[in-house]
C-alpha cells in the first residue's frame, strides 16, 4: 500500500521541484546527452550470457564513483560477472566514462524513481544483483527488485545527520519502503546504529568499514609534477589548498594567503571550488583583491600567479599532491556537512576543517585524535591556523606522518565488501 502512495505522490512532487532541478542542471551543464536514461532508457546493452551474473551498480556522484574503482577492477577479473554502472550527476558520468568504460558493459544514468520509468529500466537491464552505493535508497528501484526476486545490497552504507533526521521523522515508513534491501554494509558503527534505530534488521547489517579509505592515489612523476606546476602557474614556494570550497570559504583562504605572506612566507593559493560553475563568482571576487589569478579551464597559465582556481572536474587528487596544507570545504559556518578529507589524508597532507564536518564526523574525529588534522571554529581561527602550519615545517611533518599511518591502518573495506558480493552471487547459483 505504501508503495502506491509513493507512486501517487512522486509525479506531483517531481513537477513542483522540476524548475529548480532543471535550472541547476542547465547551470552545471553536461546533462543533455543521454537524457532519456532518466525516463528508463538505457545505453545499448549486450545480450545476457549463460552463466554470467549481471550486477546493476548505482553510485550517485564523483566521490562515490571514485571509491568504487577498486571494486570494479576486482569484479572485471571474474569472468562470471558483468557490471552495468549508473550514476546521477553529469560530473560523475564524466569521471566514470574516463576511468571505467573498459570495466563495465555499459554506463548510464539512473532513472527517476517512478514506477513506469523504473519498470522500463529494469526490463532492459535484467540484473541478477542490484547494488546501491552509500546513501542511495530508492523505494521504487528496491520494489522492482523485490518483485523479481533480485537481492539488493547497500554497500558503504551511510546516513548523514540530515538524512537520518528526515528518515527518523517517517521511521514508521522505513520498513515498508526500504525493507527490500537484503543486505546493508554500513561504513561505520555510527551508521549501523542509525540503521538499526530506523528499523533495519540486525541480521541484515554488517559493518565493514569505509571503502573510500581503500583508495590508492598514483603519485605524480617528477616530470609530470614539474609540467603541471608550470601549467597551473604555481611558483616554487608553499601551496595552500582549498579543497572543494563553498561560498565564503575562498575569501577566508585569500586572507590566510595574505597573512602568511605578511610573515615573509613564499606561498600560493590553490582553490578547487566544489562546483565549477561558480568560476565567474570566484573570479569576480579575486579581481577585487589585486592578486594575480588564473582559471585552470583557460589552459596553461601565462606566468606565475598568486591564486589558481581549478574550475575543472576530476583533477583534485592530482592537485592535492602540490599542497603543503589542505582546508576541507563546506565546513565553515554557515555551511554544514563538509567535503571528504580522505584523499588528502591518504596523501599525507596536514588537514584543517571547520566545525561542521557532519557528513564525515567519524573520519574527522579520528583524524583529529591521531594528530593528522585540526578543527577551527571560524574564519579568524582558519587564518591563524594556516599561518601557523605554513610556518612550521616540523608540525606539518608530524601531521603528515599521522595521516599516512591512519590511512594505512583503516584500509580493507573493499576486500570485505567483495567477499559479501561473492556470497550473494554464490547464493544465486
Order of alpha helices (4+ residues) and beta strands (2+ residues): alpha-beta-alpha-alpha-beta-alpha-beta-alpha-beta-alpha-beta-alpha-alpha-beta-alpha-alpha-beta-alpha-beta-alpha-beta-beta-alpha-beta-alpha-beta-alpha-beta-alpha-alpha-alpha
